[in-house]
Structure formats: C-alpha cells, structure tokens
Amino acid sequence: MKRFIQFNDKKIDSFLFMQLSDLAKTLTKQSDWEVEFGYQSYLDFRNRKLYVSYFWDNRPIEEKVNGLKSDVCLRAIGNLFHTDVSEVVAFIEQVKATSLPNFARQLFMLAEDLRLEEICKKERPGTKKWFRVRREVYRRYFQSQANVNLVKSVHTDALFNVMYLLLTSESPLEDVPSIHENINRMMPWIRQTVSQFFDAVSTKDIARVTFTLIDALDGVLENDMLNTYFYLPEHGYELEEPAFTIDDLKRKDPLNNCDVLDKEKQGDEDIHEETLPTWHRETSDMTKSFLRFELEQGSQTDLLGEGVREGEEGDQALAVVQGSARKSTQNDYAKRSAYEQKRDVRKSGEGYVYGKENRYAQAIFLSPNPPSFQQMAEYEKKKAEIIPYQKKLKQMIEKTLEHKKTLPRTDLHFGRLHKKLLRLWTDEQPRLFYKKHEPSTQIDAVFTLLVDCSASMHDKMEETKRGIILFHEALKSVFVPHQIVGFWEDPNEATETKQPNYFQTVISFSESLKKQSGAKIMQLEPEEDNRDGFAIRIMTEQLLQRTEKQKFLLVFSDGEPAAFGYEQNGIIDTHEAVLEARKHGIEVINVFLANGDIDEGQQTTIQNIYGKHSILVPNVEQLPDILFPLLKKLLYKSL
C-alpha cells in the first residue's frame, strides 16, 4: 500500500534524503552506511547507521540543507575517522559515577563536535558554508534557550546554553547573563577552563577537560540537565576485532594416535619405490558412512603422498555409482528457480545481489489460471476500445519499415564506387558511392511491463488494464516479444527475516505473440504492499537473458514503494535499482497513475526515482491517449 515517506509526521524531500545518503557513502568511503532521521544526530557503529537530526525541520530550505549536510559530515568524517571510540567508551563508564551524567555527556559531545568541525573544514574546505550556517542557527537557538531556562530557573540547562555561546563566540568578551549566585562566582574560572577545549587535539583531551569542569561543578549544580541538545549514545560502539591468523585455523585438540617416526629412527626405515596405499586407523573398518571424509579422531603422521590408491569393488565411496538408479525421495534441487539458486550466495561483490534493503526478500513466481469466459469477454470488450490505436500504430510501423526497404542507398560518401564519375569534376564534394539494397529491418526490441498490484491500485486497476492491453495488442501486431508481470508483497507473511514477494506473469515472452493470448491480463488485481526496487532488479535479471538489442522496462505504479521495513529507504533502493538497470542498457520508464491532480511533492518524488523518464497520468481514463505516442516513439527507436 502506498504512502509518502514521513518522519516524525513530517514529509521529507526524497531527493534531499538521497543526496544525504550519497554524501554519507562518499565521505565514509563505504557503501553499506545508511542515513536515518533521529531525534539527535549521532553515529551507530554497530549497525552502521548515521543519524541526522530533526532539529533542522521547519527551517528555511537553505538552513535545513546545510544543517543536515553538516550533520552527515561531522559523523561520516569526524566521528568515524577522528573519534577514539575506546576513549568514548571509557568516558561513558567513568561519568556514571558523577551526579551530572547527562550534563557531562552533552558537554563532551558539544566539545568533540567543535573539535571535529575544524578537522572537517580542513579536510573538506567546501564544507565551510555548511558549518557557518550551522553555527549561526545554533547560536540563535541557544540564546533563546538560555533566556527560556533562566526564566524557568533551570540553572544547569542555562549554564550549558551559555557554555555553547562562549565556545562559539567570535569575541573573547562575550556577555554572560546572571544565572545563579554560586554559578556566577565560578564564571571567571569556567571561562578560563572552557577555553582549554580549543587546545584539545584528541578525544582523550576532550574527556580530560570535561572531567575537570564536572568535578568542579559537581557540588555547585543541584540538578542534572533536563533537556537534550546533544546526544552521546551509551551503546552501539563496536571496536574492530583482531584479524584472524593462520594459527586460528589450525586444529588445537590432540589427535587420537601418533604415527610419526622417532627422530632417532629416521633413516633406518625401508624405502620403497612403488606408491603405498594410504592407510588410517580410523578408516580401516567398513562403515555405512558414504563419502564421509571428516575425521573426528585422526592420527598424526609425517608421511607424504603424491597420489591416491585405485578404488576397488568393495570401496564404499564407489557404491554410489554401482547401485541401480532410482528416484530420490529428497528435495529435487534441479527444479529450483534461478532466484532460489542465487539466494545461496547472498552477496555479489560488495553489495547484496538484490540490494541490502531486499536481503530477506523472496521471489515467488505465480502462473496465471486459464482465463474464464467472463475474463475473455471483458478482454474482448476492452480490446475493442483500443483497436483504433493498435491499427494506427501498426500501419505507421509497417510504412516505416517499407520506407527503409525501398529507400535509395546512392550518393554516399563511402561504399561501392559508382560508374558515373562526372561529378568528380562538377561537384565540390562529390558523392560517388552506393550500397546494395538490404531487406527490411525488423524491430529488434523486447519489452517488460511491470504492474504495481498494491492495494492503492483498487480504483485504477481497471483503467490500467486498458493501457496494458494497448501495449500487448500493438506489440503483438508488429511481432515484438514482451511479458506482463504484476508484483506485490504480502505484509501478513512478512517478518524481519522473510518478506515474500509475488510475481504473477500473466503474459510470458513465449506466449506474447500467440494469437489468442491476452485474456489472462484480466487476472491482475490489487493485492497488498509493493517493494519496487526488488521487483525492478528481478525483471532486469530476466531482460538481460534476452538477445534483443533494445530492452525496455515499463513500470506502472501509483505512488512510492511501501513494504515491510521499506518505507524510509525504499525510495533510495528503487532509485539505485533503476540506475543499475540503465547501466546494463535497459531503458526504464515509469508510468505514474494518479486519480486527479498530481501535487508537486508526488511529482518531485517520482522524478527523483526515475529522472526524466517518467510519464505522469493525472487521469487513468486518458492512459491509452498518453501511451500511444510513447509506444510509437519507443518502437521507432528500435527500427
């Protein structure tokens, strides 16, 4: 079922979200880091997630974009490469013994962010604008927060606000409001100690200065902080494990026997030229374990062998081929689908075969039932409505093919030399060559129509079928192979480790050109959710097996992808699936089906996923009129 991507009940620009995701992968230099929105910005090392803050919501677009990018930069460059995680873990443990743990963690995070900010600007000078905007927004925010906390007599929070203003001030004479009598007396010392953060060159230095401040303020501040301005997670850190060595792979438990010759006896043993049979105490007796060569209790030996003995009739290993053939009672792996076989190897290169977001998705292919009399009648009715389009398109294609067949192929710059050479003297740039007539060019193309069968299509499916029938009949009339596949995900069966996705092929490549094919299209019905990126990758895989020169994938949908655990990253995953298909030479075109006016947000999101190759259909009743010129253009391109 479709719904627009929302965080904290607010719509987020999907294009901006993709920008942040690409930025994170670029800065981390690792493709498996993900961006997510959170209450505060921080880095989750264990789950490899980079959180950007809701703090930037409801702000002018320039402040919002620069602020979110600065969040990504601080985490992807700063925390990932320049924060000492072991020092952070040690700090968190030590601060638990103080009476101001919240204040200490936030002060540590604030100071560490300011240190990392300078590193980011040095390594990436182009980020200076991001951090300038970030500082301006935060200074305004903390000035207002300081006033609010002073009015409410929340002294600890007010002190934190003032400390931020002191650390980000361009003047050493920053005015400090009166907070509390005890705090006011310590303010000169606080000013001096806070300035030590500027000399910090490591996470350890930040922790040391923070503890200096906390130790002094422990008896002055009555309460810990109430608000959370900066977040330092207590968990989610994962230090690198020591690398495996060859010794880790060696067997540690002792063997049952020792057949190694004593050193003092070496040299006295008989030497034989012929190859001796390999013998082992544990395999000396016949057992019923066919082809079981793992030794649970081995014998240590120093014998070296270059070959194996020939098998004999009594060998158990050869009993497998000596027996009579019979049908296996176990699973028939020969009938496994290509997708199931590929699922055995989850990863391809650095990423998952069908994308990280779809690592638990399972493709289930359904065959259509024989069409009923009612479905055949409905098909003929809808077919009659699109016949004028189909005939017109067929005539145009046939005329084009005939024109190419009879088109003169003379007066060329290269080819066979013509006998009439007079133009060599009469023309400045004579065309003296020709080529033999060639037979008419056929349409060397293949199409896949991928139809979204999510629940939100219930009011559009009938009209969508008219457009699909137009494609089917037109392509069939000009002998272009194609397939039509509906797809959906069942949310009732979906779990965190298993998401069944169904693909119903109502028209297959092999049946697409048959005269009576088509009525099965009427079996497409709205079902449940849709995992678009996964479906596009599956169809791409099938199209790449075709030999046609031009390959087209048309995706009929009515909104954004939405499936189990797919709401936030579904847009990015679908966009990446489209890019992957286009890199393989497949033209991916989206036909966006609306039911009324298309708002700007919907239009922007669809264009972010598919780029310029998206056709927006405000009213599904206009679908044949809109698809006709598209089909004409695509077929002409294939001639």
C-alpha positions, 0 to 999 in steps of 0.5 A, spaced: 500 500 500 502 506 498 504 512 502 509 518 502 515 517 506 514 521 513 518 522 519 516 524 525 509 526 521 513 530 517 514 529 509 521 529 507 524 531 500 526 524 497 531 527 493 534 531 499 534 524 503 538 521 497 543 526 496 544 525 504 545 518 503 550 519 497 554 524 501 554 519 507 557 513 502 562 518 499 565 521 505 565 514 509 568 511 503 563 505 504 557 503 501 553 499 506 552 506 511 545 508 511 542 515 513 536 515 518 532 521 521 533 521 529 531 525 534 539 527 535 544 526 530 549 521 532 553 515 529 551 507 530 557 503 529 554 497 530 549 497 525 552 502 521 547 507 521 548 515 521 543 519 524 541 526 522 537 530 526 530 533 526 532 539 529 533 542 522 525 541 520 521 547 519 527 551 517 528 555 511 530 550 505 537 553 505 538 552 513 535 545 513 540 543 507 546 545 510 544 543 517 543 536 515 549 536 510 553 538 516 550 533 520 552 527 515 559 530 515 561 531 522 559 523 523 561 520 516 568 524 517 569 526 524 566 521 528 568 515 524 575 517 522 577 522 528 573 519 534 577 514 539 571 510 540 575 506 546 576 513 549 568 514 548 567 508 551 571 509 557 568 516 558 561 513 558 563 508 564 567 513 568 561 519 568 556 514 571 559 515 577 558 523 577 551 526 579 551 530 572 551 524 567 547 527 562 550 534 563 557 531 562 555 527 556 552 533 552 558 537 554 563 532 551 559 531 545 558 539 544 566 539 545 568 533 540 563 536 535 567 543 535 573 539 535 571 535 529 568 541 525 575 544 524 578 537 522 572 537 517 573 544 514 580 542 513 579 536 510 573 538 506 574 546 505 567 546 501 564 544 507 565 551 510 558 554 508 555 548 511 558 549 518 557 557 518 550 556 517 550 551 522 553 555 527 549 561 526 542 557 527 545 554 533 547 560 536 540 563 535 537 557 538 541 557 544 540 564 546 533 563 546 534 557 550 538 560 555 533 566 556 527 560 556 531 556 562 533 562 566 526 564 566 524 557 568 530 557 573 533 551 570 540 553 572 544 547 569 540 547 562 542 555 562 549 554 564 550 549 558 546 554 553 551 559 555 557 554 555 555 553 547 555 561 546 562 562 549 565 556 545 562 559 539 563 566 540 567 570 535 569 575 541 573 573 547 568 578 551 562 575 550 556 577 555 554 572 560 547 573 563 546 572 571 544 565 572 545 563 579 549 566 585 554 560 586 554 559 578 556 566 577 562 566 582 565 560 578 564 564 571 571 567 571 574 560 572 569 556 567 571 561 562 578 560 563 577 552 563 572 552 557 577 555 553 582 549 554 577 545 549 580 549 543 587 546 545 584 539 545 587 535 539 584 528 541 578 525 544 582 523 550 583 531 551 576 532 550 574 527 556 580 530 560 577 537 560 570 535 561 572 531 567 575 537 570 569 542 569 564 536 572 568 535 578 568 542 579 561 543 578 559 537 581 557 540 588 555 547 585 549 544 580 543 541 584 540 538 578 542 534 572 540 537 565 533 536 563 533 537 556 537 534 550 541 538 545 546 533 544 546 526 544 552 521 546 549 514 545 551 509 551 551 503 546 552 501 539 560 502 539 563 496 536 571 496 536 574 492 530 576 485 532 583 482 531 584 479 524 584 472 524 591 468 523 593 462 520 594 459 527 586 460 528 585 455 523 589 450 525 586 444 529 588 445 537 585 438 540 590 432 540 589 427 535 587 420 537 594 416 535 601 418 533 604 415 527 610 419 526 617 416 526 622 417 532 627 422 530 632 417 532 629 412 527 629 416 521 633 413 516 633 406 518 626 405 515 625 401 508 624 405 502 620 403 497 619 405 490 612 403 488 606 408 491 603 405 498 596 405 499 594 410 504 592 407 510 588 410 517 586 407 523 580 410 523 578 408 516 580 401 516 573 398 518 567 398 513 562 403 515 555 405 512 558 412 512 558 414 504 563 419 502 564 421 509 571 424 509 571 428 516 575 425 521 573 426 528 579 422 531 585 422 526 592 420 527 598 424 526 603 422 521 609 425 517 608 421 511 607 424 504 603 422 498 603 424 491 597 420 489 591 416 491 590 408 491 585 405 485 578 404 488 576 397 488 569 393 488 568 393 495 570 401 496 564 404 499 565 411 496 564 407 489 557 404 491 554 410 489 555 409 482 554 401 482 547 401 485 541 401 480 538 408 479 532 410 482 528 416 484 530 420 490 525 421 495 529 428 497 528 435 495 529 435 487 534 441 487 534 441 479 527 444 479 529 450 483 528 457 480 534 461 478 532 466 484 532 460 489 539 458 486 542 465 487 539 466 494 545 461 496 550 466 495 547 472 498 552 477 496 555 479 489 561 483 490 560 488 495 553 489 495 547 484 496 545 481 489 538 484 490 540 490 494 541 490 502 534 493 503 531 486 499 536 481 503 530 477 506 526 478 500 523 472 496 521 471 489 515 467 488 513 466 481 505 465 480 502 462 473 496 465 471 489 460 471 486 459 464 482 465 463 474 464 464 469 466 459 467 472 463 475 474 463 475 473 455 469 477 454 471 483 458 478 482 454 474 482 448 470 488 450 476 492 452 480 490 446 475 493 442 476 500 445 483 500 443 483 497 436 483 504 433 490 505 436 493 498 435 491 499 427 494 506 427 500 504 430 501 498 426 500 501 419 505 507 421 510 501 423 509 497 417 510 504 412 516 505 416 519 499 415 517 499 407 520 506 407 527 503 409 526 497 404 525 501 398 529 507 400 535 509 395 542 507 398 546 512 392 550 518 393 554 516 399 560 518 401 563 511 402 561 504 399 561 501 392 564 506 387 559 508 382 560 508 374 558 515 373 564 519 375 562 526 372 561 529 378 568 528 380 569 534 376 562 538 377 561 537 384 565 540 390 564 534 394 562 529 390 558 523 392 560 517 388 558 511 392 552 506 393 550 500 397 546 494 395 539 494 397 538 490 404 531 487 406 527 490 411 529 491 418 525 488 423 524 491 430 529 488 434 526 490 441 523 486 447 519 489 452 517 488 460 511 491 463 511 491 470 504 492 474 504 495 481 498 490 484 498 494 491 492 495 494 492 503 492 491 500 485 483 498 487 480 504 483 485 504 477 486 497 476 481 497 471 483 503 467 490 500 467 488 494 464 486 498 458 493 501 457 496 494 458 492 491 453 494 497 448 501 495 449 500 487 448 495 488 442 500 493 438 506 489 440 503 483 438 501 486 431 508 488 429 511 481 432 515 484 438 516 479 444 514 482 451 511 479 458 506 482 463 508 481 470 504 484 476 508 484 483 506 485 490 508 483 497 504 480 502 505 484 509 501 478 513 507 473 511 512 478 512 517 478 518 524 481 519 527 475 516 522 473 510 518 478 506 515 474 500 514 477 494 509 475 488 510 475 481 504 473 477 506 473 469 500 473 466 503 474 459 510 470 458 515 472 452 513 465 449 506 466 449 506 474 447 505 473 440 500 467 440 494 469 437 489 468 442 493 470 448 491 476 452 485 474 456 489 472 462 491 480 463 484 480 466 487 476 472 491 482 475 488 485 481 490 489 487 493 485 492 497 488 498 504 492 499 509 493 493 517 493 494 519 496 487 526 496 487 526 488 488 521 487 483 525 492 478 532 488 479 528 481 478 525 483 471 532 486 469 535 479 471 530 476 466 531 482 460 538 481 460 537 473 458 534 476 452 538 477 445 534 483 443 538 489 442 533 494 445 530 492 452 525 496 455 522 496 462 515 499 463 513 500 470 506 502 472 505 504 479 501 509 483 505 512 488 512 510 492 514 503 494 511 501 501 513 494 504 515 491 510 521 495 513 521 499 506 518 505 507 524 510 509 529 507 504 525 504 499 525 510 495 533 510 495 533 502 493 528 503 487 532 509 485 539 505 485 535 499 482 533 503 476 540 506 475 543 499 475 538 497 470 540 503 465 547 501 466 546 494 463 542 498 457 535 497 459 531 503 458 526 504 464 520 508 464 515 509 469 508 510 468 505 514 474 497 513 475 494 518 479 486 519 480 486 527 479 491 532 480 498 530 481 501 535 487 508 537 486 511 533 492 508 526 488 511 529 482 518 531 485 518 524 488 517 520 482 522 524 478 527 523 483 526 515 482 526 515 475 529 522 472 526 524 466 523 518 464 517 518 467 510 519 464 505 522 469 497 520 468 493 525 472 487 521 469 487 513 468 481 514 463 486 518 458 492 512 459 491 509 452 491 517 449 498 518 453 501 511 451 500 511 444 505 516 442 510 513 447 509 506 444 510 509 437 516 513 439 519 507 443 518 502 437 521 507 432 527 507 436 528 500 435 527 500 427 
